[in-house]
Amino acid sequence: MIARTARTAATAATILAMMATLSFAHAPSQRSEASDSPSPTPAAAPSIASYSPSPTPGAAPSVAIDAGWAPAPDSPAYDPNAKVAAPPAAEATGAAAKGTLDRRKLELTAGQIAFEQTRDASYLDPWNWNITAYKSRHELVVYYKGRMYRTYSAVFGRSMEGGTKLWEGDRRTPEGVYTIMGKHPSRRWKWFLSLNYPNLVDRQRYAALHNEEEIPVEDDGHEAGEGGHIGIHGTDLPVLNAGKINWTTGCISVDNQDIEELSRILPVGTVIIIKP
């Protein structure tokens, strides 16, 4: 009985061993499966040249430095010898402005430049100004400190006869050397710069004509006087001024914008020479 049980156990063991062998022969090998599938490539370390850090969440963006920025004098970055370049736009603007100023300087007369460069009260001194009026040329030329300041268009007395003023009502503009005695605003003329006509020469001339009985007699039986109230003023007939047509009764008339300037720059006491 015991012998039969032992034989049965040995047979069973042999069968199990054969089955295990067959099972091992047909099972796929883990080694071959691993070798058939591609093995993962280790991640390459990033190179320094291609390194780009990702932005830190919540970090403030960097602020660009102004082209014209310079460190404060008391800061470690301050260099007293460093030249700070102005921004291109500022340089262009500065160049354009300089060009405009240069062109304007070329357009200014020597007298206007001298006037602009005056930094004291010398422009108030009448001896630094003088005027020459040319009746035949319809010009009033102003000089400042011996330099030509500006030429103004002007018209004169409407007399058809030439020469200086002789008496009141002859409609001539006087000729000679005169002085601006006052500046008065005028509703009609804008400004009226009064002259010291008649001066001593005019009075002597009038006296000589009186002695020769050449002074005309008025309707009331009296001789015409020496005249007066001669000056430089604006115009209420700008068309005649523009056409250089003499229309006054003896005064000098300029454009209204010109009389505004003359009244502003010319001091009382300025000398004017009136020529034919």
C-alpha positions as CSV (number, residue, x, y, z in Angstrom):
1,M,0.0,0.0,0.0
2,I,2.8,2.4,1.0
3,A,4.7,1.4,-2.1
4,R,1.8,2.1,-4.4
5,T,1.3,5.6,-2.9
6,A,5.0,6.4,-3.4
7,R,4.9,5.4,-7.1
8,T,1.8,7.5,-7.6
9,A,3.5,10.6,-6.0
10,A,6.6,10.1,-8.1
11,T,4.5,9.9,-11.3
12,A,2.7,13.1,-10.4
13,A,5.9,14.8,-9.7
14,T,7.3,13.8,-13.1
15,I,4.2,15.1,-14.9
16,L,4.4,18.4,-13.0
17,A,8.0,18.8,-14.0
18,M,7.3,18.2,-17.6
19,M,4.5,20.7,-17.6
20,A,6.7,23.4,-16.0
21,T,9.3,22.8,-18.6
22,L,6.9,23.2,-21.5
23,S,5.4,26.3,-19.9
24,F,8.9,27.9,-19.5
25,A,9.8,27.2,-23.1
26,H,6.7,29.0,-24.6
27,A,6.6,32.0,-22.1
28,P,8.0,35.3,-23.7
29,S,11.2,36.5,-22.2
30,Q,11.2,39.8,-20.3
31,R,14.7,40.5,-21.6
32,S,13.7,40.2,-25.3
33,E,10.6,42.4,-24.8
34,A,12.7,45.0,-23.2
35,S,15.3,44.9,-25.9
36,D,12.6,45.2,-28.7
37,S,11.1,48.4,-27.3
38,P,13.2,51.6,-27.5
39,S,14.9,52.5,-24.3
40,P,14.2,56.0,-23.0
41,T,17.0,58.5,-23.8
42,P,18.3,60.4,-20.8
43,A,17.4,64.1,-20.9
44,A,20.3,66.3,-22.1
45,A,21.4,69.1,-19.9
46,P,20.7,72.5,-21.4
47,S,23.7,74.4,-22.7
48,I,24.5,77.9,-21.3
49,A,24.1,79.5,-24.7
50,S,20.6,78.3,-25.1
51,Y,19.5,78.8,-21.5
52,S,16.5,81.0,-21.1
53,P,15.0,81.3,-17.7
54,S,11.2,81.3,-17.6
55,P,9.7,84.4,-16.1
56,T,9.0,84.3,-12.4
57,P,5.2,84.5,-11.8
58,G,4.3,88.0,-10.5
59,A,7.6,89.6,-11.3
60,A,7.5,93.2,-12.4
61,P,8.6,93.9,-16.0
62,S,12.0,95.6,-16.4
63,V,12.1,99.3,-17.0
64,A,14.1,100.6,-20.0
65,I,16.7,103.2,-19.2
66,D,16.1,106.6,-20.8
67,A,18.5,107.6,-23.5
68,G,19.3,110.9,-21.8
69,W,19.6,109.4,-18.3
70,A,22.7,110.1,-16.2
71,P,23.5,108.9,-12.7
72,A,23.2,111.4,-9.9
73,P,26.5,113.2,-8.9
74,D,26.6,111.6,-5.5
75,S,26.0,108.0,-6.8
76,P,28.8,105.5,-7.3
77,A,27.9,105.3,-11.1
78,Y,28.5,109.0,-11.6
79,D,31.4,109.8,-14.0
80,P,32.1,113.6,-14.3
81,N,33.9,113.0,-17.7
82,A,31.1,110.9,-19.2
83,K,29.2,112.5,-22.1
84,V,25.5,111.8,-22.0
85,A,24.0,111.4,-25.5
86,A,20.7,113.2,-26.0
87,P,17.8,111.1,-27.3
88,P,17.6,111.1,-31.1
89,A,14.2,112.9,-31.1
90,A,15.6,115.6,-28.8
91,E,18.7,115.9,-31.0
92,A,16.5,116.3,-34.1
93,T,14.3,118.8,-32.4
94,G,17.3,120.8,-31.1
95,A,18.8,120.8,-34.6
96,A,15.6,122.0,-36.1
97,A,15.2,124.7,-33.5
98,K,18.8,125.8,-34.0
99,G,18.3,125.9,-37.8
100,T,15.2,128.1,-37.3
101,L,17.1,130.4,-35.0
102,D,20.0,130.6,-37.4
103,R,17.7,131.4,-40.3
104,R,16.0,134.1,-38.2
105,K,19.4,135.6,-37.3
106,L,20.2,135.8,-41.0
107,E,16.9,137.7,-41.5
108,L,17.6,140.2,-38.7
109,T,19.3,143.5,-39.5
110,A,22.4,144.6,-37.6
111,G,20.3,147.1,-35.6
112,Q,17.7,144.4,-34.7
113,I,20.4,142.1,-33.5
114,A,22.0,144.9,-31.4
115,F,18.6,145.7,-30.0
116,E,17.9,142.1,-29.0
117,Q,21.3,141.8,-27.4
118,T,20.8,144.9,-25.3
119,R,20.6,143.9,-21.6
120,D,20.6,147.3,-20.0
121,A,18.5,150.5,-20.2
122,S,20.5,151.9,-23.1
123,Y,17.6,151.3,-25.5
124,L,15.7,154.0,-23.6
125,D,18.4,156.6,-24.5
126,P,17.2,158.7,-27.5
127,W,20.8,159.3,-28.5
128,N,21.0,155.6,-29.4
129,W,18.2,156.0,-32.0
130,N,17.8,158.2,-35.1
131,I,15.6,158.3,-38.1
132,T,16.1,159.4,-41.7
133,A,13.0,160.0,-43.8
134,Y,13.2,160.1,-47.6
135,K,10.2,161.8,-49.1
136,S,11.0,160.9,-52.7
137,R,11.6,157.2,-51.8
138,H,8.6,156.9,-49.5
139,E,10.9,155.5,-46.8
140,L,11.4,155.9,-43.1
141,V,14.7,154.3,-42.0
142,V,15.3,153.7,-38.3
143,Y,18.8,153.2,-36.8
144,Y,19.8,151.8,-33.4
145,K,23.3,152.4,-32.1
146,G,24.5,153.4,-35.5
147,R,23.2,150.3,-37.2
148,M,20.2,150.0,-39.5
149,Y,17.2,148.7,-37.6
150,R,14.5,148.6,-40.1
151,T,13.0,150.5,-43.2
152,Y,9.3,151.4,-43.1
153,S,7.1,152.4,-46.0
154,A,5.8,156.0,-45.5
155,V,3.8,158.6,-47.3
156,F,4.0,162.4,-46.9
157,G,2.2,165.7,-47.5
158,R,0.0,165.8,-50.6
159,S,1.3,169.0,-52.1
160,M,2.2,168.8,-55.7
161,E,5.1,171.2,-55.2
162,G,8.4,170.0,-53.8
163,G,10.4,171.5,-51.1
164,T,10.1,172.0,-47.4
165,K,7.1,173.3,-45.5
166,L,6.9,177.1,-45.6
167,W,3.6,178.1,-43.9
168,E,0.5,176.6,-42.5
169,G,-1.8,174.9,-45.1
170,D,0.7,174.5,-47.8
171,R,0.4,170.7,-47.4
172,R,4.1,170.1,-47.5
173,T,6.1,167.9,-45.2
174,P,9.0,169.9,-43.6
175,E,12.6,169.1,-44.4
176,G,15.4,169.3,-41.9
177,V,16.4,168.1,-38.4
178,Y,13.6,167.5,-35.9
179,T,13.0,165.8,-32.6
180,I,10.2,163.5,-31.3
181,M,8.7,165.6,-28.5
182,G,5.9,163.3,-27.4
183,K,4.0,160.1,-28.0
184,H,0.2,160.2,-27.8
185,P,-2.4,157.5,-28.5
186,S,-4.9,158.5,-31.1
187,R,-8.3,157.1,-32.0
188,R,-7.8,158.0,-35.7
189,W,-4.0,157.4,-36.1
190,K,-3.4,154.7,-33.4
191,W,-0.4,156.8,-32.3
192,F,0.9,160.3,-32.9
193,L,4.6,161.0,-32.5
194,S,4.8,164.8,-32.4
195,L,7.8,166.7,-33.9
196,N,9.2,170.1,-32.9
197,Y,8.0,171.8,-36.0
198,P,8.6,174.7,-36.4
199,N,12.1,174.7,-35.2
200,L,14.5,177.7,-35.2
201,V,15.4,177.3,-38.9
202,D,11.7,177.2,-39.8
203,R,11.0,180.3,-37.9
204,Q,13.8,182.2,-39.5
205,R,12.7,181.1,-42.9
206,Y,9.1,182.2,-42.2
207,A,10.3,185.5,-40.9
208,A,12.2,186.1,-44.2
209,L,9.2,185.2,-46.3
210,H,7.0,187.5,-44.1
211,N,9.5,190.4,-44.7
212,E,9.3,189.8,-48.4
213,E,5.5,189.6,-48.2
214,E,5.4,186.2,-49.7
215,I,3.1,184.7,-47.0
216,P,-0.4,184.1,-48.5
217,V,-3.3,185.9,-46.9
218,E,-6.2,183.9,-45.6
219,D,-9.9,184.6,-46.2
220,D,-10.1,186.4,-42.9
221,G,-7.5,188.9,-44.0
222,H,-4.7,187.5,-41.9
223,E,-1.4,185.9,-43.1
224,A,-1.1,182.2,-42.9
225,G,0.9,181.2,-39.8
226,E,4.0,179.1,-39.5
227,G,2.0,175.9,-39.0
228,G,2.4,173.1,-36.5
229,H,1.1,169.8,-35.2
230,I,3.4,167.9,-37.5
231,G,4.3,164.3,-36.6
232,I,4.5,160.6,-37.4
233,H,1.2,158.7,-37.2
234,G,-0.7,155.7,-38.5
235,T,-3.4,155.7,-41.2
236,D,-7.1,155.5,-41.7
237,L,-6.5,155.2,-45.5
238,P,-4.4,152.0,-45.7
239,V,-5.1,151.6,-49.4
240,L,-3.3,154.9,-50.1
241,N,-0.4,153.9,-47.9
242,A,-0.1,150.6,-49.7
243,G,0.0,152.5,-53.0
244,K,2.6,155.0,-51.7
245,I,0.2,157.9,-52.5
246,N,0.9,161.0,-50.5
247,W,-2.3,162.1,-48.8
248,T,-1.4,163.9,-45.6
249,T,-1.5,167.7,-45.0
250,G,2.2,167.6,-43.9
251,C,2.7,164.7,-41.5
252,I,4.4,161.4,-42.1
253,S,2.1,158.4,-42.2
254,V,3.0,154.7,-41.8
255,D,1.0,151.5,-41.6
256,N,-0.8,151.0,-38.3
257,Q,1.3,148.0,-37.2
258,D,4.4,150.0,-37.9
259,I,3.3,153.0,-35.8
260,E,2.6,150.6,-33.0
261,E,6.2,149.4,-33.2
262,L,7.7,152.9,-33.6
263,S,5.7,154.2,-30.6
264,R,7.1,151.3,-28.6
265,I,10.8,151.4,-29.5
266,L,11.5,155.1,-30.1
267,P,12.1,157.2,-27.0
268,V,11.0,160.8,-26.7
269,G,14.0,162.9,-27.8
270,T,14.8,160.7,-30.9
271,V,16.2,162.8,-33.8
272,I,14.7,162.5,-37.2
273,I,16.2,164.0,-40.4
274,I,13.7,164.5,-43.2
275,K,15.2,164.7,-46.7
276,P,13.6,165.4,-50.1
